[in-house]
Amino acid sequence: MPLATLTSKGQITIPSIVRKKLHLHTGDKIDFSLVGEHEVLMRPVVKNVDTVFGCLKQANNGIHATVDEMDEAIGERMRQQS
């Protein structure tokens, strides 16, 4: 089983055999989930086109706005907060 060493800054280097098996590359996100008291599950965060396709359409709740309308709404909100 590959080992990693924790640095004083709380960082580890994931062993190359694990990076290769999980297809991890520079900049990839990793999710850590606590399992019980003394274990952690580490999973790569995978987002491909099929995963995110249509998510904005579902989130709009039937509201349709042009870019100009969105810009105006953002500007109005910023004026309210200042």
Distance bins in CASP14 RR format, pairs under 12 A and 6 or more apart:
PFRMAT RR
TARGET T0000
AUTHOR 0000-0000-0000
RMODE 2
METHOD distances of the structure
MODEL  1
1 15 0 0 0 0 1 0 0 0 0 0 0
1 17 0 0 0 0 1 0 0 0 0 0 0
1 18 0 0 0 0 1 0 0 0 0 0 0
2 12 0 0 0 0 0 1 0 0 0 0 0
2 13 0 0 0 0 0 1 0 0 0 0 0
2 14 0 0 0 0 1 0 0 0 0 0 0
2 15 1 1 0 0 0 0 0 0 0 0 0
2 16 0 0 0 0 1 0 0 0 0 0 0
2 17 1 0 1 0 0 0 0 0 0 0 0
2 18 1 0 1 0 0 0 0 0 0 0 0
2 19 0 0 0 0 1 0 0 0 0 0 0
2 20 0 0 0 0 0 1 0 0 0 0 0
2 21 0 0 0 0 1 0 0 0 0 0 0
2 22 0 0 0 0 0 1 0 0 0 0 0
3 12 0 0 0 0 1 0 0 0 0 0 0
3 13 0 0 0 0 0 1 0 0 0 0 0
3 14 0 0 0 0 0 1 0 0 0 0 0
3 15 1 0 0 1 0 0 0 0 0 0 0
3 17 0 0 0 0 0 1 0 0 0 0 0
3 18 0 0 0 0 0 1 0 0 0 0 0
4 10 0 0 0 0 0 1 0 0 0 0 0
4 11 0 0 0 0 1 0 0 0 0 0 0
4 12 1 0 1 0 0 0 0 0 0 0 0
4 13 1 0 1 0 0 0 0 0 0 0 0
4 14 1 0 0 1 0 0 0 0 0 0 0
4 15 1 0 0 1 0 0 0 0 0 0 0
4 16 0 0 0 0 0 1 0 0 0 0 0
4 17 0 0 0 0 0 1 0 0 0 0 0
4 18 0 0 0 0 1 0 0 0 0 0 0
4 19 0 0 0 0 0 1 0 0 0 0 0
4 40 0 0 0 0 0 1 0 0 0 0 0
4 42 0 0 0 0 0 1 0 0 0 0 0
5 11 0 0 0 0 1 0 0 0 0 0 0
5 12 1 0 0 1 0 0 0 0 0 0 0
5 13 1 0 0 1 0 0 0 0 0 0 0
5 14 0 0 0 0 0 1 0 0 0 0 0
5 15 0 0 0 0 0 1 0 0 0 0 0
6 12 1 0 1 0 0 0 0 0 0 0 0
6 13 0 0 0 0 1 0 0 0 0 0 0
7 13 0 0 0 0 1 0 0 0 0 0 0
12 18 0 0 0 0 0 1 0 0 0 0 0
12 19 0 0 0 0 0 1 0 0 0 0 0
12 30 0 0 0 0 0 1 0 0 0 0 0
12 32 0 0 0 0 0 1 0 0 0 0 0
12 40 0 0 0 0 0 1 0 0 0 0 0
12 42 0 0 0 0 0 1 0 0 0 0 0
13 19 0 0 0 0 1 0 0 0 0 0 0
13 24 0 0 0 0 0 1 0 0 0 0 0
14 20 0 0 0 0 0 1 0 0 0 0 0
14 21 0 0 0 0 0 1 0 0 0 0 0
14 22 0 0 0 0 1 0 0 0 0 0 0
14 23 0 0 0 0 0 1 0 0 0 0 0
14 24 1 0 0 1 0 0 0 0 0 0 0
14 25 0 0 0 0 0 1 0 0 0 0 0
14 26 0 0 0 0 0 1 0 0 0 0 0
14 27 0 0 0 0 0 1 0 0 0 0 0
14 28 0 0 0 0 1 0 0 0 0 0 0
14 30 0 0 0 0 1 0 0 0 0 0 0
14 32 0 0 0 0 0 1 0 0 0 0 0
14 42 0 0 0 0 1 0 0 0 0 0 0
14 44 0 0 0 0 0 1 0 0 0 0 0
15 21 0 0 0 0 1 0 0 0 0 0 0
15 22 0 0 0 0 0 1 0 0 0 0 0
15 24 0 0 0 0 0 1 0 0 0 0 0
15 42 0 0 0 0 0 1 0 0 0 0 0
16 22 0 0 0 0 0 1 0 0 0 0 0
16 24 0 0 0 0 1 0 0 0 0 0 0
16 25 0 0 0 0 0 1 0 0 0 0 0
17 24 0 0 0 0 0 1 0 0 0 0 0
18 24 1 0 0 1 0 0 0 0 0 0 0
18 30 0 0 0 0 0 1 0 0 0 0 0
18 42 0 0 0 0 1 0 0 0 0 0 0
18 43 0 0 0 0 0 1 0 0 0 0 0
18 44 0 0 0 0 0 1 0 0 0 0 0
19 25 1 0 0 1 0 0 0 0 0 0 0
19 26 0 0 0 0 1 0 0 0 0 0 0
19 27 0 0 0 0 0 1 0 0 0 0 0
19 28 0 0 0 0 1 0 0 0 0 0 0
19 30 0 0 0 0 0 1 0 0 0 0 0
19 42 0 0 0 0 0 1 0 0 0 0 0
19 44 0 0 0 0 1 0 0 0 0 0 0
21 42 0 0 0 0 0 1 0 0 0 0 0
21 44 0 0 0 0 0 1 0 0 0 0 0
22 28 0 0 0 0 1 0 0 0 0 0 0
22 29 0 0 0 0 0 1 0 0 0 0 0
22 30 0 0 0 0 1 0 0 0 0 0 0
22 31 0 0 0 0 0 1 0 0 0 0 0
22 42 0 0 0 0 1 0 0 0 0 0 0
22 43 0 0 0 0 1 0 0 0 0 0 0
22 44 1 0 1 0 0 0 0 0 0 0 0
22 45 0 0 0 0 0 1 0 0 0 0 0
22 46 0 0 0 0 1 0 0 0 0 0 0
23 30 0 0 0 0 0 1 0 0 0 0 0
23 44 1 0 0 1 0 0 0 0 0 0 0
23 46 0 0 0 0 1 0 0 0 0 0 0
23 48 0 0 0 0 0 1 0 0 0 0 0
24 30 1 0 0 1 0 0 0 0 0 0 0
24 42 0 0 0 0 1 0 0 0 0 0 0
24 43 0 0 0 0 0 1 0 0 0 0 0
24 44 1 0 1 0 0 0 0 0 0 0 0
24 45 0 0 0 0 0 1 0 0 0 0 0
24 46 0 0 0 0 0 1 0 0 0 0 0
25 44 0 0 0 0 1 0 0 0 0 0 0
25 46 0 0 0 0 0 1 0 0 0 0 0
27 44 0 0 0 0 0 1 0 0 0 0 0
27 45 0 0 0 0 0 1 0 0 0 0 0
28 42 0 0 0 0 0 1 0 0 0 0 0
28 43 0 0 0 0 0 1 0 0 0 0 0
28 44 1 0 1 0 0 0 0 0 0 0 0
28 45 1 0 0 1 0 0 0 0 0 0 0
28 46 0 0 0 0 1 0 0 0 0 0 0
28 47 0 0 0 0 0 1 0 0 0 0 0
29 42 0 0 0 0 0 1 0 0 0 0 0
29 43 0 0 0 0 1 0 0 0 0 0 0
29 44 1 0 0 1 0 0 0 0 0 0 0
29 45 1 1 0 0 0 0 0 0 0 0 0
29 46 0 0 0 0 1 0 0 0 0 0 0
29 47 0 0 0 0 1 0 0 0 0 0 0
30 40 0 0 0 0 0 1 0 0 0 0 0
30 41 0 0 0 0 0 1 0 0 0 0 0
30 42 1 0 1 0 0 0 0 0 0 0 0
30 43 1 0 0 1 0 0 0 0 0 0 0
30 44 1 0 1 0 0 0 0 0 0 0 0
30 45 1 0 0 1 0 0 0 0 0 0 0
30 46 0 0 0 0 0 1 0 0 0 0 0
31 40 0 0 0 0 0 1 0 0 0 0 0
31 41 0 0 0 0 1 0 0 0 0 0 0
31 42 1 0 0 1 0 0 0 0 0 0 0
31 43 1 0 1 0 0 0 0 0 0 0 0
31 44 1 0 0 1 0 0 0 0 0 0 0
31 45 1 0 1 0 0 0 0 0 0 0 0
31 46 0 0 0 0 1 0 0 0 0 0 0
31 47 0 0 0 0 0 1 0 0 0 0 0
32 39 0 0 0 0 0 1 0 0 0 0 0
32 40 1 0 1 0 0 0 0 0 0 0 0
32 41 1 0 0 1 0 0 0 0 0 0 0
32 42 1 0 1 0 0 0 0 0 0 0 0
32 43 0 0 0 0 1 0 0 0 0 0 0
32 44 0 0 0 0 0 1 0 0 0 0 0
32 45 0 0 0 0 0 1 0 0 0 0 0
33 39 0 0 0 0 1 0 0 0 0 0 0
33 40 1 0 0 1 0 0 0 0 0 0 0
33 41 1 0 1 0 0 0 0 0 0 0 0
33 42 0 0 0 0 1 0 0 0 0 0 0
33 43 1 0 0 1 0 0 0 0 0 0 0
33 45 0 0 0 0 0 1 0 0 0 0 0
34 40 1 0 1 0 0 0 0 0 0 0 0
34 41 1 0 0 1 0 0 0 0 0 0 0
34 42 0 0 0 0 0 1 0 0 0 0 0
35 41 1 0 1 0 0 0 0 0 0 0 0
35 42 0 0 0 0 0 1 0 0 0 0 0
35 43 0 0 0 0 0 1 0 0 0 0 0
45 51 0 0 0 0 0 1 0 0 0 0 0
45 52 0 0 0 0 0 1 0 0 0 0 0
46 52 0 0 0 0 0 1 0 0 0 0 0
47 53 0 0 0 0 0 1 0 0 0 0 0
47 55 0 0 0 0 0 1 0 0 0 0 0
49 55 0 0 0 0 0 1 0 0 0 0 0
52 58 0 0 0 0 0 1 0 0 0 0 0
52 59 0 0 0 0 0 1 0 0 0 0 0
54 60 0 0 0 0 0 1 0 0 0 0 0
56 62 0 0 0 0 0 1 0 0 0 0 0
56 63 0 0 0 0 0 1 0 0 0 0 0
56 64 0 0 0 0 0 1 0 0 0 0 0
57 63 0 0 0 0 0 1 0 0 0 0 0
57 64 0 0 0 0 0 1 0 0 0 0 0
60 70 0 0 0 0 0 1 0 0 0 0 0
63 69 0 0 0 0 1 0 0 0 0 0 0
63 70 0 0 0 0 0 1 0 0 0 0 0
63 73 0 0 0 0 0 1 0 0 0 0 0
64 70 0 0 0 0 0 1 0 0 0 0 0
65 71 0 0 0 0 1 0 0 0 0 0 0
65 72 0 0 0 0 1 0 0 0 0 0 0
65 73 1 0 0 1 0 0 0 0 0 0 0
65 74 0 0 0 0 0 1 0 0 0 0 0
66 72 0 0 0 0 1 0 0 0 0 0 0
66 73 0 0 0 0 0 1 0 0 0 0 0
67 73 0 0 0 0 0 1 0 0 0 0 0
67 74 0 0 0 0 0 1 0 0 0 0 0
68 74 0 0 0 0 0 1 0 0 0 0 0
68 75 0 0 0 0 0 1 0 0 0 0 0
69 75 0 0 0 0 0 1 0 0 0 0 0
69 76 0 0 0 0 0 1 0 0 0 0 0
70 76 0 0 0 0 0 1 0 0 0 0 0
70 77 0 0 0 0 0 1 0 0 0 0 0
71 77 0 0 0 0 0 1 0 0 0 0 0
71 78 0 0 0 0 0 1 0 0 0 0 0
72 78 0 0 0 0 0 1 0 0 0 0 0
72 79 0 0 0 0 0 1 0 0 0 0 0
73 79 0 0 0 0 0 1 0 0 0 0 0
73 80 0 0 0 0 0 1 0 0 0 0 0
74 80 0 0 0 0 0 1 0 0 0 0 0
74 81 0 0 0 0 0 1 0 0 0 0 0
75 81 0 0 0 0 1 0 0 0 0 0 0
75 82 0 0 0 0 0 1 0 0 0 0 0
76 82 0 0 0 0 0 1 0 0 0 0 0
END
